[in-house]
Amino acid sequence: MKTEDFDFYLPEKLIAQTPLDKRDSSKLLVLDKETGEIEHKHFKDIIDYLNSGDVLVLNDTKVLPARIYGTKEDTGAYVELLMLKETEKDVWEVLSKPAKRIKIGTIINFSDKLKAECIGIGEEGIRTFKFIYTGIFYEILDELGEMPLPPYIHEKLKDKDRYQTVYAKNIGSAAAPTAGLHFTKELIDKIKEKGIKVEYITLHVGLGTFRPVSVEDVTKHHMHSEFYEMSSEVALVLNDAKKNGNRIISVGTTSTRTLETIMNLYGKFKECSGWTDIFIYPGYQFKAINSLITNFHLPKSTLIMLVSALAGKDNVLNAYKIAVENEYRFFSFGDSMFIK
């Protein structure tokens, strides 16, 4: 299986630069994974495709304002850090620019409340930093940091909250679980009123998820690991749904990867946490989910491979072609797809 098999034509003008005024007014392409049939709707219509007894699973991770700027203590040189994940208390893996000038022992000052010392050097510009601060770390980060918007978004984000889901709760992501950005609190309430269970799991999204695959052979790609968590209460609801033959509908590829990881490890849902580097591509047999709400993804990315595993590569690439023809908006602030 070649990475080139998951390429498609995308005009640059279709890459969404800003969120819509109303979250649930985005377009929704509905794809039947069995027949390939396509319908064109708006996201608020998603409720018409959900049935009483279905379980909707959302990722409640919260994005860190993870892009911070400082100066090297010894030279005063300007440095940018993008915080990826906390590996232990106050110790973070980060992407640093310029990476080659960051050595072990380098100290960077961000403000009178925050500095950091490099304690490890990894591949691809990744460095490990120990953060030293006065006060509450996340409050300081909120003051100093910027939202880590993907590199294909060139517009400044006016409202930080638009790169968070309305149900974001557990802070720790380097990127938003973007499929959830379309939900409003009112829409979630209406979904619950219809008899659909709405449950939350956590997966802290790393940037590796969104990178295009650079190797020619898909199976040779290495996924970065991401932290996930599921409660016993959610596990109980999901196991009941499986037992009763009700659908489990995942909101986003991050929720999907968490649910499939847990099912692969334990053969059922259970209270657990850990790190996953699961890579889902065509040929994979889904054990946890039945349907998926997702955005439109980058060419040759692990994400388009995941949706192709669920709905079939030909169905997905045809849906993407039709989405381009109908000028759907792509990527993080773009439109949505429901694979039913």
Contacts in CASP RR format, 6 or more apart in sequence:
PFRMAT RR
TARGET T0000
AUTHOR 0000-0000-0000
METHOD contacts of the structure
MODEL  1
MKTEDFDFYLPEKLIAQTPLDKRDSSKLLVLDKETGEIEHKHFKDIIDYL
NSGDVLVLNDTKVLPARIYGTKEDTGAYVELLMLKETEKDVWEVLSKPAK
RIKIGTIINFSDKLKAECIGIGEEGIRTFKFIYTGIFYEILDELGEMPLP
PYIHEKLKDKDRYQTVYAKNIGSAAAPTAGLHFTKELIDKIKEKGIKVEY
ITLHVGLGTFRPVSVEDVTKHHMHSEFYEMSSEVALVLNDAKKNGNRIIS
VGTTSTRTLETIMNLYGKFKECSGWTDIFIYPGYQFKAINSLITNFHLPK
STLIMLVSALAGKDNVLNAYKIAVENEYRFFSFGDSMFIK
1 217 0 8 1.000
1 218 0 8 1.000
1 219 0 8 1.000
1 281 0 8 1.000
1 282 0 8 1.000
2 216 0 8 1.000
2 217 0 8 1.000
2 218 0 8 1.000
3 213 0 8 1.000
3 214 0 8 1.000
3 215 0 8 1.000
3 216 0 8 1.000
3 217 0 8 1.000
3 218 0 8 1.000
3 221 0 8 1.000
3 300 0 8 1.000
4 216 0 8 1.000
4 300 0 8 1.000
5 218 0 8 1.000
5 313 0 8 1.000
6 213 0 8 1.000
6 218 0 8 1.000
6 299 0 8 1.000
6 300 0 8 1.000
6 301 0 8 1.000
6 304 0 8 1.000
6 305 0 8 1.000
6 308 0 8 1.000
6 313 0 8 1.000
6 317 0 8 1.000
7 299 0 8 1.000
7 300 0 8 1.000
8 299 0 8 1.000
8 317 0 8 1.000
8 320 0 8 1.000
8 321 0 8 1.000
8 324 0 8 1.000
9 321 0 8 1.000
9 324 0 8 1.000
10 299 0 8 1.000
10 324 0 8 1.000
10 330 0 8 1.000
11 324 0 8 1.000
14 324 0 8 1.000
14 327 0 8 1.000
14 328 0 8 1.000
14 329 0 8 1.000
14 330 0 8 1.000
15 152 0 8 1.000
15 153 0 8 1.000
15 329 0 8 1.000
15 330 0 8 1.000
15 331 0 8 1.000
16 153 0 8 1.000
16 329 0 8 1.000
16 330 0 8 1.000
16 331 0 8 1.000
16 332 0 8 1.000
16 333 0 8 1.000
16 334 0 8 1.000
16 335 0 8 1.000
17 153 0 8 1.000
17 154 0 8 1.000
17 155 0 8 1.000
17 333 0 8 1.000
18 155 0 8 1.000
18 157 0 8 1.000
18 333 0 8 1.000
19 162 0 8 1.000
19 163 0 8 1.000
19 181 0 8 1.000
19 333 0 8 1.000
20 26 0 8 1.000
20 333 0 8 1.000
22 184 0 8 1.000
23 43 0 8 1.000
23 166 0 8 1.000
23 181 0 8 1.000
23 182 0 8 1.000
23 183 0 8 1.000
23 184 0 8 1.000
24 42 0 8 1.000
24 43 0 8 1.000
24 44 0 8 1.000
24 182 0 8 1.000
24 183 0 8 1.000
24 184 0 8 1.000
24 187 0 8 1.000
25 42 0 8 1.000
25 43 0 8 1.000
25 44 0 8 1.000
26 42 0 8 1.000
26 43 0 8 1.000
26 182 0 8 1.000
26 329 0 8 1.000
26 334 0 8 1.000
26 335 0 8 1.000
26 336 0 8 1.000
27 40 0 8 1.000
27 41 0 8 1.000
27 42 0 8 1.000
27 43 0 8 1.000
27 326 0 8 1.000
27 328 0 8 1.000
27 329 0 8 1.000
27 335 0 8 1.000
27 336 0 8 1.000
28 40 0 8 1.000
28 41 0 8 1.000
28 42 0 8 1.000
28 43 0 8 1.000
28 45 0 8 1.000
28 46 0 8 1.000
28 335 0 8 1.000
28 336 0 8 1.000
28 337 0 8 1.000
28 338 0 8 1.000
29 38 0 8 1.000
29 39 0 8 1.000
29 40 0 8 1.000
29 41 0 8 1.000
29 319 0 8 1.000
29 322 0 8 1.000
29 323 0 8 1.000
29 328 0 8 1.000
29 335 0 8 1.000
29 336 0 8 1.000
29 337 0 8 1.000
29 338 0 8 1.000
30 38 0 8 1.000
30 39 0 8 1.000
30 40 0 8 1.000
30 41 0 8 1.000
30 49 0 8 1.000
30 337 0 8 1.000
30 338 0 8 1.000
30 340 0 8 1.000
31 37 0 8 1.000
31 38 0 8 1.000
31 311 0 8 1.000
31 315 0 8 1.000
31 316 0 8 1.000
31 319 0 8 1.000
31 337 0 8 1.000
31 338 0 8 1.000
31 339 0 8 1.000
31 340 0 8 1.000
32 38 0 8 1.000
32 340 0 8 1.000
33 310 0 8 1.000
33 311 0 8 1.000
33 312 0 8 1.000
33 315 0 8 1.000
33 339 0 8 1.000
33 340 0 8 1.000
36 311 0 8 1.000
36 315 0 8 1.000
36 318 0 8 1.000
36 319 0 8 1.000
38 318 0 8 1.000
38 319 0 8 1.000
38 322 0 8 1.000
40 326 0 8 1.000
41 48 0 8 1.000
43 182 0 8 1.000
43 335 0 8 1.000
43 336 0 8 1.000
44 187 0 8 1.000
46 182 0 8 1.000
46 187 0 8 1.000
46 191 0 8 1.000
46 293 0 8 1.000
46 336 0 8 1.000
46 338 0 8 1.000
47 187 0 8 1.000
47 190 0 8 1.000
47 191 0 8 1.000
47 194 0 8 1.000
49 338 0 8 1.000
49 340 0 8 1.000
50 56 0 8 1.000
50 191 0 8 1.000
50 194 0 8 1.000
50 196 0 8 1.000
50 249 0 8 1.000
51 196 0 8 1.000
51 247 0 8 1.000
52 194 0 8 1.000
52 195 0 8 1.000
52 196 0 8 1.000
53 195 0 8 1.000
53 196 0 8 1.000
53 197 0 8 1.000
53 241 0 8 1.000
53 244 0 8 1.000
53 246 0 8 1.000
53 247 0 8 1.000
54 196 0 8 1.000
54 197 0 8 1.000
54 241 0 8 1.000
54 246 0 8 1.000
54 247 0 8 1.000
54 248 0 8 1.000
54 249 0 8 1.000
55 196 0 8 1.000
55 197 0 8 1.000
55 198 0 8 1.000
55 199 0 8 1.000
55 237 0 8 1.000
55 238 0 8 1.000
55 241 0 8 1.000
55 246 0 8 1.000
55 247 0 8 1.000
55 248 0 8 1.000
55 249 0 8 1.000
56 191 0 8 1.000
56 196 0 8 1.000
56 197 0 8 1.000
56 198 0 8 1.000
56 199 0 8 1.000
56 249 0 8 1.000
56 251 0 8 1.000
57 199 0 8 1.000
57 200 0 8 1.000
57 201 0 8 1.000
57 234 0 8 1.000
57 238 0 8 1.000
57 248 0 8 1.000
57 249 0 8 1.000
57 250 0 8 1.000
57 251 0 8 1.000
57 255 0 8 1.000
57 259 0 8 1.000
57 289 0 8 1.000
58 165 0 8 1.000
58 167 0 8 1.000
58 177 0 8 1.000
58 180 0 8 1.000
58 183 0 8 1.000
58 198 0 8 1.000
58 199 0 8 1.000
58 200 0 8 1.000
58 201 0 8 1.000
58 251 0 8 1.000
58 255 0 8 1.000
59 165 0 8 1.000
59 177 0 8 1.000
59 180 0 8 1.000
59 200 0 8 1.000
59 201 0 8 1.000
59 202 0 8 1.000
59 203 0 8 1.000
59 205 0 8 1.000
59 251 0 8 1.000
59 252 0 8 1.000
59 254 0 8 1.000
59 255 0 8 1.000
59 258 0 8 1.000
60 165 0 8 1.000
60 167 0 8 1.000
60 168 0 8 1.000
60 169 0 8 1.000
60 170 0 8 1.000
60 200 0 8 1.000
60 201 0 8 1.000
60 202 0 8 1.000
61 168 0 8 1.000
61 169 0 8 1.000
61 170 0 8 1.000
61 171 0 8 1.000
61 172 0 8 1.000
61 173 0 8 1.000
61 177 0 8 1.000
61 202 0 8 1.000
61 203 0 8 1.000
61 204 0 8 1.000
61 205 0 8 1.000
61 254 0 8 1.000
62 164 0 8 1.000
62 168 0 8 1.000
62 169 0 8 1.000
62 170 0 8 1.000
62 171 0 8 1.000
62 172 0 8 1.000
62 173 0 8 1.000
63 147 0 8 1.000
63 148 0 8 1.000
63 163 0 8 1.000
63 164 0 8 1.000
63 168 0 8 1.000
63 171 0 8 1.000
63 172 0 8 1.000
63 173 0 8 1.000
63 174 0 8 1.000
63 175 0 8 1.000
63 176 0 8 1.000
63 205 0 8 1.000
64 83 0 8 1.000
64 138 0 8 1.000
64 141 0 8 1.000
64 148 0 8 1.000
64 171 0 8 1.000
64 172 0 8 1.000
64 173 0 8 1.000
64 174 0 8 1.000
65 141 0 8 1.000
65 142 0 8 1.000
65 144 0 8 1.000
65 145 0 8 1.000
65 146 0 8 1.000
65 147 0 8 1.000
65 148 0 8 1.000
65 160 0 8 1.000
66 82 0 8 1.000
66 83 0 8 1.000
66 84 0 8 1.000
66 141 0 8 1.000
66 145 0 8 1.000
66 147 0 8 1.000
66 148 0 8 1.000
66 174 0 8 1.000
67 80 0 8 1.000
67 81 0 8 1.000
67 82 0 8 1.000
67 83 0 8 1.000
67 145 0 8 1.000
67 146 0 8 1.000
67 147 0 8 1.000
67 148 0 8 1.000
68 80 0 8 1.000
68 81 0 8 1.000
68 83 0 8 1.000
68 110 0 8 1.000
68 141 0 8 1.000
68 144 0 8 1.000
68 145 0 8 1.000
68 146 0 8 1.000
69 78 0 8 1.000
69 79 0 8 1.000
69 80 0 8 1.000
69 81 0 8 1.000
69 110 0 8 1.000
69 144 0 8 1.000
70 78 0 8 1.000
70 79 0 8 1.000
70 80 0 8 1.000
70 81 0 8 1.000
70 108 0 8 1.000
70 109 0 8 1.000
70 110 0 8 1.000
71 77 0 8 1.000
71 78 0 8 1.000
71 79 0 8 1.000
71 108 0 8 1.000
71 109 0 8 1.000
72 79 0 8 1.000
72 101 0 8 1.000
72 106 0 8 1.000
72 107 0 8 1.000
72 108 0 8 1.000
73 106 0 8 1.000
73 107 0 8 1.000
73 108 0 8 1.000
73 109 0 8 1.000
73 115 0 8 1.000
74 106 0 8 1.000
74 107 0 8 1.000
77 101 0 8 1.000
79 96 0 8 1.000
79 97 0 8 1.000
79 98 0 8 1.000
79 101 0 8 1.000
79 102 0 8 1.000
79 108 0 8 1.000
80 96 0 8 1.000
80 97 0 8 1.000
81 94 0 8 1.000
81 95 0 8 1.000
81 96 0 8 1.000
81 97 0 8 1.000
81 108 0 8 1.000
81 116 0 8 1.000
81 129 0 8 1.000
82 94 0 8 1.000
82 95 0 8 1.000
82 96 0 8 1.000
82 97 0 8 1.000
82 148 0 8 1.000
82 174 0 8 1.000
82 207 0 8 1.000
83 92 0 8 1.000
83 93 0 8 1.000
83 94 0 8 1.000
83 141 0 8 1.000
83 174 0 8 1.000
84 92 0 8 1.000
84 93 0 8 1.000
84 94 0 8 1.000
84 95 0 8 1.000
84 126 0 8 1.000
84 174 0 8 1.000
84 206 0 8 1.000
84 207 0 8 1.000
85 92 0 8 1.000
85 93 0 8 1.000
85 172 0 8 1.000
85 174 0 8 1.000
85 204 0 8 1.000
85 206 0 8 1.000
85 226 0 8 1.000
85 227 0 8 1.000
86 92 0 8 1.000
86 172 0 8 1.000
87 93 0 8 1.000
87 128 0 8 1.000
90 130 0 8 1.000
90 131 0 8 1.000
90 132 0 8 1.000
90 133 0 8 1.000
90 137 0 8 1.000
91 119 0 8 1.000
91 128 0 8 1.000
91 129 0 8 1.000
91 130 0 8 1.000
91 131 0 8 1.000
92 128 0 8 1.000
92 129 0 8 1.000
92 131 0 8 1.000
93 126 0 8 1.000
93 127 0 8 1.000
93 128 0 8 1.000
94 126 0 8 1.000
94 127 0 8 1.000
94 128 0 8 1.000
94 129 0 8 1.000
95 124 0 8 1.000
95 125 0 8 1.000
95 126 0 8 1.000
95 127 0 8 1.000
95 207 0 8 1.000
96 102 0 8 1.000
96 125 0 8 1.000
96 126 0 8 1.000
96 127 0 8 1.000
99 125 0 8 1.000
99 126 0 8 1.000
99 127 0 8 1.000
102 118 0 8 1.000
102 121 0 8 1.000
102 127 0 8 1.000
103 118 0 8 1.000
103 121 0 8 1.000
104 118 0 8 1.000
104 119 0 8 1.000
104 120 0 8 1.000
104 121 0 8 1.000
105 117 0 8 1.000
105 118 0 8 1.000
105 119 0 8 1.000
106 117 0 8 1.000
106 118 0 8 1.000
107 115 0 8 1.000
107 116 0 8 1.000
107 117 0 8 1.000
107 118 0 8 1.000
108 115 0 8 1.000
108 116 0 8 1.000
108 117 0 8 1.000
108 118 0 8 1.000
108 129 0 8 1.000
109 115 0 8 1.000
110 116 0 8 1.000
110 144 0 8 1.000
111 140 0 8 1.000
111 143 0 8 1.000
111 144 0 8 1.000
112 134 0 8 1.000
113 133 0 8 1.000
113 134 0 8 1.000
113 135 0 8 1.000
113 140 0 8 1.000
114 131 0 8 1.000
114 132 0 8 1.000
114 133 0 8 1.000
114 134 0 8 1.000
114 140 0 8 1.000
114 141 0 8 1.000
114 144 0 8 1.000
115 131 0 8 1.000
115 132 0 8 1.000
115 133 0 8 1.000
116 129 0 8 1.000
116 130 0 8 1.000
116 131 0 8 1.000
116 132 0 8 1.000
117 129 0 8 1.000
117 130 0 8 1.000
117 132 0 8 1.000
118 127 0 8 1.000
118 128 0 8 1.000
118 129 0 8 1.000
119 128 0 8 1.000
119 129 0 8 1.000
119 130 0 8 1.000
120 127 0 8 1.000
120 128 0 8 1.000
121 127 0 8 1.000
121 128 0 8 1.000
122 128 0 8 1.000
131 137 0 8 1.000
133 140 0 8 1.000
138 171 0 8 1.000
147 157 0 8 1.000
147 160 0 8 1.000
147 163 0 8 1.000
148 174 0 8 1.000
148 175 0 8 1.000
148 207 0 8 1.000
149 157 0 8 1.000
149 163 0 8 1.000
149 332 0 8 1.000
150 175 0 8 1.000
150 210 0 8 1.000
150 331 0 8 1.000
150 332 0 8 1.000
152 331 0 8 1.000
153 331 0 8 1.000
153 332 0 8 1.000
153 333 0 8 1.000
157 163 0 8 1.000
162 181 0 8 1.000
162 333 0 8 1.000
163 176 0 8 1.000
163 181 0 8 1.000
163 332 0 8 1.000
164 176 0 8 1.000
165 176 0 8 1.000
165 177 0 8 1.000
165 180 0 8 1.000
165 181 0 8 1.000
165 183 0 8 1.000
166 183 0 8 1.000
166 184 0 8 1.000
166 185 0 8 1.000
166 188 0 8 1.000
167 183 0 8 1.000
167 185 0 8 1.000
167 188 0 8 1.000
167 200 0 8 1.000
169 200 0 8 1.000
169 202 0 8 1.000
170 202 0 8 1.000
170 204 0 8 1.000
170 229 0 8 1.000
172 204 0 8 1.000
173 204 0 8 1.000
173 205 0 8 1.000
173 206 0 8 1.000
174 204 0 8 1.000
174 205 0 8 1.000
174 206 0 8 1.000
174 207 0 8 1.000
175 205 0 8 1.000
175 206 0 8 1.000
175 207 0 8 1.000
175 209 0 8 1.000
175 210 0 8 1.000
175 332 0 8 1.000
176 205 0 8 1.000
176 332 0 8 1.000
177 203 0 8 1.000
177 205 0 8 1.000
177 251 0 8 1.000
177 252 0 8 1.000
177 254 0 8 1.000
177 255 0 8 1.000
178 252 0 8 1.000
178 295 0 8 1.000
178 331 0 8 1.000
178 332 0 8 1.000
178 333 0 8 1.000
178 334 0 8 1.000
179 251 0 8 1.000
179 252 0 8 1.000
179 253 0 8 1.000
179 255 0 8 1.000
179 293 0 8 1.000
179 294 0 8 1.000
179 295 0 8 1.000
179 336 0 8 1.000
180 251 0 8 1.000
180 252 0 8 1.000
180 293 0 8 1.000
181 332 0 8 1.000
181 333 0 8 1.000
182 293 0 8 1.000
182 336 0 8 1.000
183 251 0 8 1.000
188 198 0 8 1.000
191 198 0 8 1.000
192 198 0 8 1.000
197 237 0 8 1.000
197 241 0 8 1.000
199 234 0 8 1.000
199 237 0 8 1.000
199 238 0 8 1.000
200 234 0 8 1.000
201 228 0 8 1.000
201 229 0 8 1.000
201 230 0 8 1.000
201 231 0 8 1.000
201 234 0 8 1.000
201 255 0 8 1.000
201 258 0 8 1.000
201 259 0 8 1.000
202 227 0 8 1.000
202 228 0 8 1.000
202 229 0 8 1.000
202 230 0 8 1.000
202 258 0 8 1.000
203 226 0 8 1.000
203 227 0 8 1.000
203 228 0 8 1.000
203 229 0 8 1.000
203 254 0 8 1.000
203 255 0 8 1.000
203 257 0 8 1.000
203 258 0 8 1.000
203 276 0 8 1.000
204 226 0 8 1.000
204 227 0 8 1.000
204 228 0 8 1.000
205 226 0 8 1.000
205 254 0 8 1.000
206 224 0 8 1.000
206 226 0 8 1.000
207 224 0 8 1.000
208 223 0 8 1.000
208 224 0 8 1.000
209 223 0 8 1.000
209 224 0 8 1.000
209 226 0 8 1.000
209 253 0 8 1.000
209 254 0 8 1.000
209 302 0 8 1.000
209 303 0 8 1.000
210 298 0 8 1.000
210 301 0 8 1.000
210 303 0 8 1.000
211 301 0 8 1.000
211 302 0 8 1.000
212 298 0 8 1.000
212 299 0 8 1.000
212 300 0 8 1.000
212 301 0 8 1.000
213 221 0 8 1.000
213 300 0 8 1.000
213 301 0 8 1.000
213 302 0 8 1.000
213 305 0 8 1.000
214 221 0 8 1.000
215 221 0 8 1.000
218 281 0 8 1.000
218 305 0 8 1.000
219 281 0 8 1.000
221 279 0 8 1.000
221 302 0 8 1.000
222 277 0 8 1.000
223 277 0 8 1.000
223 278 0 8 1.000
223 279 0 8 1.000
223 302 0 8 1.000
224 277 0 8 1.000
225 275 0 8 1.000
225 276 0 8 1.000
225 277 0 8 1.000
226 254 0 8 1.000
226 257 0 8 1.000
226 275 0 8 1.000
226 276 0 8 1.000
226 277 0 8 1.000
227 273 0 8 1.000
227 274 0 8 1.000
227 275 0 8 1.000
228 257 0 8 1.000
228 258 0 8 1.000
228 261 0 8 1.000
228 262 0 8 1.000
228 273 0 8 1.000
228 274 0 8 1.000
228 275 0 8 1.000
228 276 0 8 1.000
229 272 0 8 1.000
229 273 0 8 1.000
229 274 0 8 1.000
230 258 0 8 1.000
230 262 0 8 1.000
230 269 0 8 1.000
230 270 0 8 1.000
230 271 0 8 1.000
230 272 0 8 1.000
230 273 0 8 1.000
231 271 0 8 1.000
232 270 0 8 1.000
232 271 0 8 1.000
234 269 0 8 1.000
235 268 0 8 1.000
235 269 0 8 1.000
235 270 0 8 1.000
235 271 0 8 1.000
236 269 0 8 1.000
238 248 0 8 1.000
238 259 0 8 1.000
238 269 0 8 1.000
238 288 0 8 1.000
239 268 0 8 1.000
239 269 0 8 1.000
240 246 0 8 1.000
241 247 0 8 1.000
241 248 0 8 1.000
242 248 0 8 1.000
242 268 0 8 1.000
242 269 0 8 1.000
247 290 0 8 1.000
247 291 0 8 1.000
248 259 0 8 1.000
248 288 0 8 1.000
248 289 0 8 1.000
248 290 0 8 1.000
248 291 0 8 1.000
249 289 0 8 1.000
249 290 0 8 1.000
249 291 0 8 1.000
249 292 0 8 1.000
249 293 0 8 1.000
250 256 0 8 1.000
250 259 0 8 1.000
250 288 0 8 1.000
250 289 0 8 1.000
250 291 0 8 1.000
250 292 0 8 1.000
250 293 0 8 1.000
251 293 0 8 1.000
252 292 0 8 1.000
252 293 0 8 1.000
252 294 0 8 1.000
252 295 0 8 1.000
253 292 0 8 1.000
253 294 0 8 1.000
253 297 0 8 1.000
253 303 0 8 1.000
253 306 0 8 1.000
253 307 0 8 1.000
256 280 0 8 1.000
256 288 0 8 1.000
256 289 0 8 1.000
256 292 0 8 1.000
256 306 0 8 1.000
256 310 0 8 1.000
257 276 0 8 1.000
257 278 0 8 1.000
257 280 0 8 1.000
257 306 0 8 1.000
258 276 0 8 1.000
259 269 0 8 1.000
259 288 0 8 1.000
259 289 0 8 1.000
260 278 0 8 1.000
260 280 0 8 1.000
260 286 0 8 1.000
260 287 0 8 1.000
260 288 0 8 1.000
260 289 0 8 1.000
261 276 0 8 1.000
261 278 0 8 1.000
262 269 0 8 1.000
262 270 0 8 1.000
262 272 0 8 1.000
262 288 0 8 1.000
263 269 0 8 1.000
263 287 0 8 1.000
263 288 0 8 1.000
264 278 0 8 1.000
264 287 0 8 1.000
265 272 0 8 1.000
266 272 0 8 1.000
267 287 0 8 1.000
269 288 0 8 1.000
279 302 0 8 1.000
279 305 0 8 1.000
280 302 0 8 1.000
280 305 0 8 1.000
280 306 0 8 1.000
280 309 0 8 1.000
281 302 0 8 1.000
281 305 0 8 1.000
281 306 0 8 1.000
281 308 0 8 1.000
281 309 0 8 1.000
282 305 0 8 1.000
282 308 0 8 1.000
282 309 0 8 1.000
282 312 0 8 1.000
282 313 0 8 1.000
283 309 0 8 1.000
284 309 0 8 1.000
286 309 0 8 1.000
286 310 0 8 1.000
289 310 0 8 1.000
291 338 0 8 1.000
291 339 0 8 1.000
291 340 0 8 1.000
292 307 0 8 1.000
292 310 0 8 1.000
292 338 0 8 1.000
292 339 0 8 1.000
293 336 0 8 1.000
293 337 0 8 1.000
293 338 0 8 1.000
293 339 0 8 1.000
294 303 0 8 1.000
294 307 0 8 1.000
294 336 0 8 1.000
294 337 0 8 1.000
294 339 0 8 1.000
295 330 0 8 1.000
295 331 0 8 1.000
295 332 0 8 1.000
295 334 0 8 1.000
295 335 0 8 1.000
295 336 0 8 1.000
295 337 0 8 1.000
296 320 0 8 1.000
296 323 0 8 1.000
296 328 0 8 1.000
296 329 0 8 1.000
296 330 0 8 1.000
296 331 0 8 1.000
296 334 0 8 1.000
296 335 0 8 1.000
296 337 0 8 1.000
297 303 0 8 1.000
297 304 0 8 1.000
297 307 0 8 1.000
297 331 0 8 1.000
298 304 0 8 1.000
298 331 0 8 1.000
304 316 0 8 1.000
304 320 0 8 1.000
307 316 0 8 1.000
307 337 0 8 1.000
307 339 0 8 1.000
308 316 0 8 1.000
308 317 0 8 1.000
310 339 0 8 1.000
311 319 0 8 1.000
311 339 0 8 1.000
319 337 0 8 1.000
323 330 0 8 1.000
323 335 0 8 1.000
323 337 0 8 1.000
328 334 0 8 1.000
328 335 0 8 1.000
329 335 0 8 1.000
END
